[in-house]
Amino acid sequence: MTMPRIPRVTPLVAALLVSACATPQAHHQAVAPTTKGPIEIGVIAINDFHGALEPPKQTVEAPDAKGNQVSVPAGGAAWLASAVDALKAEHPENVVVAAGDLTSASQLASSLYLDEPSVGVMNRIGLEFNAVGNHEFDRGWQELLRLQNGGCAKNTRLQPCQLEQFEGAHYKYLAASTIMPDGTTLFPGTGLKTFGSGDRKITIGFIGLSLHSIPTLVAPDRVAGLRFEDEADTINRAVPALKAAGADAVVVLIHQGLRTTGAPDPNGCNGAAGDIQPILDRLKPGVDVVVSGHTHWAYICNYTANAAAGPILLTSAGVYGKLVTDITLDFDPATHKLMNRQAHNVIVQSEAYTSGKGPVPTTVAFPQFQPRADISAYVKRYKDASLQLVERPMGHVSGPMEKESEGGVGIGGALGAMIADSQLAATRKSGAQIAFVNPFGIRTSLIPAADGTVTFGQLYAVTPFNNQVVTMTLTGAQIRATLEQGLDDTGDKQILSPSQGMRIMFDMRRPSGARVTAITLDGKPLDPATRYRVSVVNFLAEGGDGFAGFKDGTDRVNGPIDIEAFEDWISAVPVRQVPAEDRTPQAK
């Protein structure tokens, strides 16, 4: 892949970003489009917001104008709104779109209220189209329909409409590949938006879709009755229909993506690879831009590997609203042909914070935004309502535990080990000898206060899914085969975090299917023929994250909710010690 021309943030543009950021969209004095020259349309894109109402206390790592790597504190709904407003001011003709996972795996102030405030934020930002991601199905497709249509029907254990009558999303969910039993799509698969009038009228078509692999990523009962069709086939069917309806360009919003290598660069495409590539390689001509997500990676790529389809501008804005993608499409006013397409990821710089490694200040190397007042007030209402629960102390831990990865493999580290220990302790009465935690289910680091205190809100942020812990019986051979599934060449790679007493050694240099080199339990090799009692959350028990081996587990017993087990483990002793041993060492 090669990179398209990326516009630099000039001093003038930076000034526009800073001056525009504090004012809602309605107050901008948009510049009237010229009647000469190319017709410019701005596509403003986000993905994987995950209910990040408040700044997530994370950074964007990016090179500054001199090439020096800078850590920029970023994110937060009110700051994201200001960044979007600034881009709308630069593009009088614009549309705001998203590539999925706007809700679920959310901050507590959103999750406690079934992500109604996250939908409310997107309504206020002016989102128009969103492709359905995998996490949108976490509470079931009936609840997702409620997010679209509004109302207070109770589809989960939580009560809807606690703070306000929920009116639903003003934007449209798109789900071209998600098929109901009667053959219709769960939501419309495509949408059109027309800009301008007369000779300068331009129409853009949008296709939105989920992953074909949704059933492996969501508990099966949440998508029962739905069928997820092939992504490339779905797109290839939709493009001619959009063209026939008058689309001058086609933008795909898809919840799939890739990762890059080398120094972090939200506008780079170095060494890009991922599960979206086979989809792009099978596309027929007609797709101009693909807005992607799912991997939580930020990139701007000019995808040229599929010569038959022609170059495709491929973008992603990372995760948690820390970036927003500014896509510019230029059309010939006489022929309405797309002449040029380019993109740039804008860092949503917000406020300084303190991490487990020390202060993270703001920087003048990138534009700084101010929070938009109306959204700050809206978020505050939900935050204040949840504050008593969020700030409730749950106990003490001996030190910080970071969310980790190593060499392209997700590892749970000390945090995964502690969560596994909590689930083992909670299911001992069901005979559990081992517990496993999937690192991709660990959503953030756990950083205690100076005295070691951790709150319910922090624990919930780490594991926000409310999954039930299930204990089952597996042989040693089945355990090994299941561990290999996390390290094989299908999909993203992760090594399950085991509970105390188990050690798993692996070597990614070995062939797929033979990367686990040793497994011991209490210092003894795991016996392939012995039957062991194993605890995992129901997501894994049903084959989630590609761990199909857990579906073969027998003699199942349902246990507590994962967050409850974690709370009990932390609070059971005055100070819970951070696990010191490396339970999943990787060969170098």
Secondary structure, DSSP 8 states (H G I E B T S, - for coil): -B--------HHHHHHHHHHTTS-GGG-------SSS-EEEEEEEE---TT--S--SEEEEEE-TTS-EEEEEE--HHHHHHHHHHHHHH-SSEEEEE-S--SSS--HHHHTTTTHHHHHHHHHHT--EEE--SGGGTT-HHHHHHHHH------SSS-S-SSS-----SSEEE-TTEE-TTSSBSS-SEEEEEES-GGG-EEEEEEEE--TTHHHHS-GGGSTT-EE--HHHHHHHHHHHHHHTT-SEEEEEES---B--SS--TT--TT-B-TTHHHHHT--TT--EEE--SS--EEEEEE-S-TTT--EEEEEE-STTSEEEEEEEEE-TTT--EEEEEEEEEE-B---EEETTEEE---TTS------HHHHHHHHHHHHHHHHHHT-EEEEBSS-B--EEETTEEE-HHHHHHHHHHHHHHTGGGT--EEEE-GGG--S-B---TT-EEEHHHHHHHS-S--EEEEEEEEHHHHHHHHHHTTSSSS-EEE-EE-TTEEEEE-TTS-TT--EEEEEETTEE--TTSEEEEEEEHHHHTTGGG-GGGGG-EEEEEEEEHHHHHHHHHHTSSSB----S-SS-B--
